[in-house]
């Protein structure tokens, strides 16, 4: 084969690119997504205003996928969107896994062929990335035009996977200092969002994410913009946490300052308060939410979940979605409320031996001192702006299934995010831990007793939920009569 994937000579770019011409009234790239599990979805057919561009994403196995194109002419590829990593990589038909995928050749996600693209460029250096769940990809680097939201972004660098564990690539949109090559001594390269800014497609390195309800037919990412029709009230701007040995943030980590649980009657109980404030990563690449073991245990017991070996974590009868109550996550300037039922996720359509349909309970435990991860079971209830230029997160309560749209540009400078307020004199705690959950199932959730790795000290473990408070929930649980 003549491809530089094997021979590795320099492939000169023709400089051609397929760009969508937009008027100058707006700099927002709009990326709506749909859920693959719902057949025959109908998408918004309205023409976007100004520089807004449409793109769809799919959801499968709790992951969000962007349908993008790479190269000239465009080659369609589906990539998993991940705010917790910073490298884009794609599959090629000649990779080990695509050639060995039972003859399918990675047909679902699509593959990239540099030989058929007039804008392909070879980039020196080996590509290699490993994720916290043990998944990995390795190969070579390239540059090409990446089409997303109807806009062609030129000279986007990405990896081409020749070896690895997955048949579909990743669209990592985190900080460039988190690129896999940086840990191997390579200089960071301009990522997708930086290239959008460099090519005057958006104003600053910021984007907003509206995942919407798990069963909803629509959601969106706005590169360079927000949609005030998709959240309640002003957004709260929170500075990102810094690691003790690194001067600038490299992850979207903010301080979780409180956690309460509230039952259907409005009674509440504190599970975590300001004295135990902890860093938490906001990561679309993580399906579940990871909390300290003792807190996760209380919530697992509350819904009557049990650990099932063949499942990733606690499983619960799907009928428990009728439970009332919420878990309230408190940050500087705002509280995000997540209904208990929104942590109960479809796992299978097949009944178990007791003829019950089981669901995942989307909360897992992590050891004390780890960086917590607020994954999709949390993020669906939050509208989040990831602002790399200002090293901040702006966050507010989402509006599920909103049909209202009011798209506004994110500008530049310290007050770039519109409709957002910054609490005065609020700093995020420094990060000393190195562990975080990410998109992994390695964190262990227990269902009874003291969790491993958690101190029994009164200074680190809050009291269990009171009997009176727990009883209100148990009445609702027992009224279902059907247990796991």
Secondary structure, 3 states (H helix, E strand, C coil): CCCCCCCCCCCCCCCCCCCCCCCCCCCCEEEEECCCCCCCCCCCCCCCCCCCCCCCEEEECCEEEEEEEECCCCEEEEEEEECCCCCEEEECCCCHHHHCCCCCCCCCCCCCCHHHCCCCEEEEEEEEEECCCCCEEEEEEEEEEEEECCEEEEEEEEEEEEEECCCCEEEECCCHHHCCCHHHCCCCCCCHHHHHHHCCCCCCCEEEEECCCCCCCCEEEEECEEEHHHECCCEEEEECCCECCCCCCCCCEEEECEEEEECCCCCEEEEECHHHCEEEEECCCCCCEEEEHHHHHHHHHHHCCEECCCCCCEEEEHHHHHCCCEEEEEECCEEEEEEHHHHEEECCCCCCCCCCCEEEECEEEECCCCEEEECHHHHCCEEEEEECCCCEEEEEEECCCCCCCCEEECCCCCCCCCCEEECCCCCCCCECCCCECCCCCCCCCCCCCCCCCCCCCCCCCCCCCCHHHHHHHHHHHHHCCCCC
